[in-house]
Amino acid sequence: MESFDFGRGTVRLADDGAVAQVLHPDGRCVLLDSGADDAVHDSLHAWGKGFVITDRGAYRFDAPGFTRWRSSGIDLMYRFGDLELRVGRRFGEQWTETYELRNTSEATIEIGSLAISTPYRDVYTSSRESLTGAVHAHVWTGGADAWVWAVPMDGSGPGLGLQLKEGELWAYSVESREPGTSSNIRGHIYLHVTDHARVPGAMGGQPAITLARGASYRWTWQLAWYDDLPAFHADRAPLIDADRLAVEVNETIELDDGREITSAEPGLRYVEAPDGRSRIAVLFHEPLRTIAERRVRFVLDRQRRPELPDSRKYAFVPYDNESGLTVLSSAWRDWSDARERVGMALLLQEVRDRGWGDRAELDEALAGYEQFVREHLLDEQGTIQDDSIHQNAVRLYNFPWFARFLLGQGDRAAATRILNRYYELGGDHFLAFDLGPLLSELGLHEHLVRHAKTFIGYGDELPPHEVNYEQSMVAPLLELLVSAYRIAPDQIDGAELTRRLPWLTAFAADQPDVRLRHVAVRHWDGYWFGRLRLWGDVFPHYWSALSAVVYAAWPRELVTPEQAAWLDRAEDAILRANLVSFAPDGSATCAFVYPSCVNGQPAHVADPLANDQDWALVYALRQVS
């Protein structure tokens, strides 16, 4: 093991020349560690190792055929098939890596995939260990403008910025995502020059690289420590970007090179730099009313079970867009007739309350759903059952959702009873969604302030939820604290809010793809909620709207005018990003799994299930009301 100074940090190289670890200036490990993370990580996935797929065979590379140590770094050479890969690593204030793949044969070789492992320590062991010992890796593989921003999960500086200096990166993939590792680890991230062989259409299109006899392909990236993301971007010169990435149809997006683009047709659109070496992704969407009314029409027509003989026929359920069938959940509770599916009922309420749609039809559907809730989910004590099959099963997330629904139906007493029961069952130590605003609206201030104080007392050691640590713990925490601060500023110190806001903002960056910009990393929802059962980053995911709600509600007296403007932009970007999940015919997808591949399975795909994504529309409507 050899160590090299790297700016304010350190890089450690293994005996084979691969990068074993990067130490942050505060001492935390930036990469997965073979000791602490041995359940998923080993030297086979070390930084700098990888694979290539060609028309003449596929190869992984690990042990170099040649090694030369230098005072400033190392030179390596790998040989596999008719290819030779030379790698140079140099350290100092910056860390520079150059890769050159050369065709040593007498014939042309087509490179279909070429990937390098960059195993960032993006893990959730616990909230404290995440906040003090892990990083969020925000990846952008937009060709010549590719970059990665690895920021400590507590949002503190410095972060580690990787920017491409030569060549192009067009994709990233994820390996080592298994049921055994579940939702608490993001996996091994591979950066791709191309992934054409496996997913030719991913991320706007993957180029094939043709190497003639003796020809080579070369790329270089440089890493350095930056105090924050704006400082990192100030050190870059992107070939293409835009003032905003999502607008209504027929509106205009201004590119930073002076071009303007617009579209009369809704949908995602890729826009390339003039030289074709970089691209961004933008969205033109229909007006929110149009999207919401079409989505409600689809839900009423296809996402109920009219074949059932009792009030369960009014429940809203997942729907397979490919087969045209509703989905039976059985033991897979994330496909049940309750839980997150209540978002469809809340969407109907939002549409009805605005005077949109067919009022009589909406009233009838909501009355039927209320009957289902009362007959199958709600008991006299206020307990919400997990679904119509699994009685006597309690999931605290469900309580505020159904309290909100019954409040929307005019039953304030039932909503209050449900929330009182939530706290009887231990809700003080759990972060359900929408609690702060709901408690405020119902006048349950004692619960609200006590709950907020309990979590202030936890500090950075939050109780684990279904995931040990995640954006949908931090956002509800801040939503709760903001609501308590509003009603009891003498009891809730604004400084407690301020120090936790970076925990939330660190979950996202500002990549120039509408599905990524300001959208929090979530990398398991495709597995739990989708039909394809794919792990891997879901961008966007509707719970990213929780961040938007916090940004909108954030007390402006606690931030500068510049920070307030950033919160406004991020809120708008998140809410618009999630509109990409809804098609013009009213169908929807519960998860877009963004990486080109996950565990070798082609991805960058919209899951065929419409399931729980309607919360995105609910939050968008609430924020514009």
Disulfide bonds with the S-S distance in Angstrom:
none
